[in-house]
């Protein structure tokens, strides 16, 4: 069984999805004044990116954490995790 599962955005309650996207905006250091709509503008933009499959929501079954990631981050994370597992870090 895989340690990670992809969570479809439509499966999340709106409040949970918004909280995950707001955390992603903060973690990525986005300027919330860029959109003219503040955080809400970024959340709406990220929902569009999710719909275009440019972002994914991944849940770690071991750590019981859910994160929004770009595809580049996801691929990098998968490689880093595989390296850690080979070294016995997990």
Backbone torsions as a table, in degrees:
resi	resn	phi	psi	omega
1	UNK	NA	138.5	179.4
2	UNK	-74.2	147.2	178.7
3	UNK	-77.2	-22.9	-175.8
4	UNK	-118.6	143.4	173.4
5	UNK	-129.9	146.5	174.6
6	UNK	-87.4	133.2	-178.1
7	UNK	-106.7	119.4	176.8
8	UNK	-65.1	134.3	-178.0
9	UNK	-57.0	-34.6	-177.6
10	UNK	-66.4	-16.0	-179.6
11	UNK	-82.8	-11.8	-176.5
12	UNK	-95.4	143.0	172.2
13	UNK	-61.1	146.4	-177.4
14	UNK	-52.2	-39.0	-179.1
15	UNK	-65.4	-39.3	-179.9
16	UNK	-68.3	-44.8	178.5
17	UNK	-59.9	-46.4	179.3
18	UNK	-60.7	-41.6	179.6
19	UNK	-63.4	-42.2	178.1
20	UNK	-63.1	-42.1	-179.1
21	UNK	-69.7	-37.6	176.6
22	UNK	-63.9	-39.8	177.6
23	UNK	-63.6	-39.2	178.4
24	UNK	-63.4	-45.5	178.8
25	UNK	-57.5	-46.9	-179.2
26	UNK	-64.4	-46.3	-178.1
27	UNK	-63.3	-36.4	-179.0
28	UNK	-80.0	-10.8	178.2
29	UNK	76.6	26.3	178.9
30	UNK	-63.0	143.8	174.9
31	UNK	-82.7	110.4	-175.3
32	UNK	-74.9	-1.4	174.5
33	UNK	-90.9	-9.2	-177.9
34	UNK	-60.6	-37.2	-172.7
35	UNK	-85.9	-14.1	-174.6
36	UNK	79.9	-11.2	-179.6
37	UNK	-115.7	9.3	178.9
38	UNK	65.9	-147.7	-178.1
39	UNK	-59.8	-39.0	-178.8
40	UNK	-60.0	-36.1	177.9
41	UNK	-64.7	-42.0	178.1
42	UNK	-67.2	-40.2	179.7
43	UNK	-60.3	-43.6	178.7
44	UNK	-64.3	-40.7	177.6
45	UNK	-63.0	-41.5	-179.7
46	UNK	-68.1	-33.3	175.5
47	UNK	-62.1	-38.8	176.9
48	UNK	-64.9	-40.0	178.7
49	UNK	-65.9	-37.6	175.1
50	UNK	-61.6	-43.6	-179.7
51	UNK	-62.9	-31.8	178.6
52	UNK	-88.0	5.4	-179.9
53	UNK	63.1	30.4	175.7
54	UNK	-88.9	-17.6	175.9
55	UNK	-127.2	156.2	173.0
56	UNK	-131.6	158.2	172.2
57	UNK	-110.5	120.3	-177.1
58	UNK	-118.8	136.6	177.2
59	UNK	-113.0	128.6	177.6
60	UNK	-92.1	110.5	-177.6
61	UNK	-66.6	-30.9	-179.0
62	UNK	-73.2	-47.5	-177.3
63	UNK	-90.4	-8.8	-177.8
64	UNK	54.3	48.3	178.4
65	UNK	-124.9	146.8	178.0
66	UNK	-123.5	132.5	-176.9
67	UNK	-135.3	150.6	169.3
68	UNK	-94.3	135.3	-179.4
69	UNK	-139.7	150.4	168.3
70	UNK	-74.7	163.2	178.0
71	UNK	-62.6	-36.1	177.7
72	UNK	-63.2	-44.6	178.1
73	UNK	-62.7	-42.5	-179.4
74	UNK	-61.0	-46.2	179.7
75	UNK	-64.5	-42.3	178.4
76	UNK	-64.8	-42.1	179.5
77	UNK	-61.6	-42.9	179.1
78	UNK	-62.5	-40.7	177.8
79	UNK	-66.9	-44.2	-180.0
80	UNK	-62.0	-41.7	-179.7
81	UNK	-64.8	-42.7	179.1
82	UNK	-61.8	-39.8	177.5
83	UNK	-63.6	-42.5	179.1
84	UNK	-63.5	-41.5	-179.5
85	UNK	-66.1	-36.7	177.4
86	UNK	-64.8	-34.4	-179.7
87	UNK	-83.9	-3.9	178.9
88	UNK	81.4	19.7	-179.8
89	UNK	-78.1	-14.8	-179.3
90	UNK	-114.4	NA	NA
